[in-house]
Amino acid sequence: MKDEKIFSEIYEDVIARSKSSDREINNHILKILRKHKIKKVWDNACGSGRQAIFLSNKGYKVLASDINKDFIKRLKNKRKHLNLRIKVRDMENPPNEKFDCIISRFNSICHLNKKGLETALGRWKNSLNKNGLIIFDIFNKNRILKDIPNYEFIQRAMERDSKKIIAFNKTKYNKKSKILKSNLKIYLQEHFKKPSINKMSVKQRIYSTEEIINLIKKTGLLLQEISEPKGGKFNQGKSLFALFIIKSN
Ligand SMILES: C[S@@+](CC[C@H](N)C(=O)[O-])C[C@H]1O[C@@H](n2cnc3c(N)ncnc32)[C@H](O)[C@@H]1O
């Protein structure tokens, strides 16, 4: 619970901090949704709502859900449109309704192990209307494992208004379990009050593009395209993320 709160508090400052990159990625997703005449979207593992808010502002009917209750509470406070519904929900368990598109951005599927992801893909497929889409991205294994420093590094040092944040990260990859574990140490300080020091770990299952392609085939889904999240050509050696566009039939 404490980790949930800290994570949602620092998320947009420390983890998902590039607003210009957000805009470009959201615009690329918008292009895909328009091309496929999508109307109703499930933003699955929505976090702070970066995609859900954007898409509901564009007139899409959006269900935004996340397992972290604190993200959901914060998102409810930011909601401007009634076409955005917001719920606590495990990504593996779709609600009892159909969507034209399921989105799960920023490597959210890494929170599922391989069996869980296979189950989830099968269930997501059944939650889609005809010609439905699934869009998610993963870290590009080749690039991320090459880039990880083997020392503790400063992930973020920032000051805004009266708030200062310094986040240290020490990351370790376990080849056997394929889990990347990031140990974060986050100093939060208001004015010159005594800083709070928060430690938390985030575990991510690192998938290769081949593993995902095989799971897509196994669940009877159709891979449409792999690109960079902004729409550029995916490069195994260089791209940081791989965005998958998948069709239900
Ligand atoms: C890296 S964040 C991405 C959030 C958002 N999609 C974005 O682009 O900012 C991963 C999210 O997955 C959520 N999450 C982790 N496990 C989950 C699960 N089993 N079901 C639903 N959400 C989950 C976390 O709470 C977190 O909000």
The ligand as a MOL file (V3000), in Angstrom:
LIG
                    3D

  0  0  0     0  0            999 V3000
M  V30 BEGIN CTAB
M  V30 COUNTS 27 29 0 0 0
M  V30 BEGIN ATOM
M  V30 1 C 4.7890 1.4420 -16.2760 0
M  V30 2 S 3.1770 1.7480 -15.6770 0 CHG=1
M  V30 3 C 2.3310 2.2310 -17.1410 0
M  V30 4 C 1.1130 3.0600 -16.8820 0
M  V30 5 C 0.4740 3.7410 -18.0950 0
M  V30 6 N -0.0040 2.7770 -19.0630 0
M  V30 7 C 1.4170 4.7310 -18.7290 0
M  V30 8 O 1.7130 4.6340 -19.9280 0
M  V30 9 O 1.8700 5.6250 -18.0300 0 CHG=-1
M  V30 10 C 2.6010 0.1200 -15.3470 0
M  V30 11 C 1.2260 0.0930 -14.6900 0
M  V30 12 O 0.7710 -1.2530 -14.5700 0
M  V30 13 C 0.0070 -1.3470 -13.3770 0
M  V30 14 N -0.1510 -2.7650 -13.0440 0
M  V30 15 C 0.7810 -3.6270 -12.5870 0
M  V30 16 N 0.2630 -4.8500 -12.4420 0
M  V30 17 C -1.0460 -4.7700 -12.8200 0
M  V30 18 C -2.1080 -5.7010 -12.9050 0
M  V30 19 N -1.9340 -6.9870 -12.5690 0
M  V30 20 N -3.3050 -5.2790 -13.3270 0
M  V30 21 C -3.5140 -3.9770 -13.6620 0
M  V30 22 N -2.5370 -3.0340 -13.6170 0
M  V30 23 C -1.3200 -3.4300 -13.2010 0
M  V30 24 C 0.7930 -0.5110 -12.3900 0
M  V30 25 O 0.0180 -0.1510 -11.2750 0
M  V30 26 C 1.1950 0.6680 -13.2740 0
M  V30 27 O 0.2310 1.6790 -13.2240 0
M  V30 END ATOM
M  V30 BEGIN BOND
M  V30 1 1 1 2
M  V30 2 1 2 3
M  V30 3 1 2 10
M  V30 4 1 3 4
M  V30 5 1 4 5
M  V30 6 1 5 6
M  V30 7 1 5 7
M  V30 8 2 7 8
M  V30 9 1 7 9
M  V30 10 1 10 11
M  V30 11 1 11 12
M  V30 12 1 11 26
M  V30 13 1 12 13
M  V30 14 1 13 14
M  V30 15 1 13 24
M  V30 16 1 14 15
M  V30 17 1 14 23
M  V30 18 2 15 16
M  V30 19 1 16 17
M  V30 20 1 17 18
M  V30 21 2 17 23
M  V30 22 1 18 19
M  V30 23 2 18 20
M  V30 24 1 20 21
M  V30 25 2 21 22
M  V30 26 1 22 23
M  V30 27 1 24 25
M  V30 28 1 24 26
M  V30 29 1 26 27
M  V30 END BOND
M  V30 END CTAB
M  END
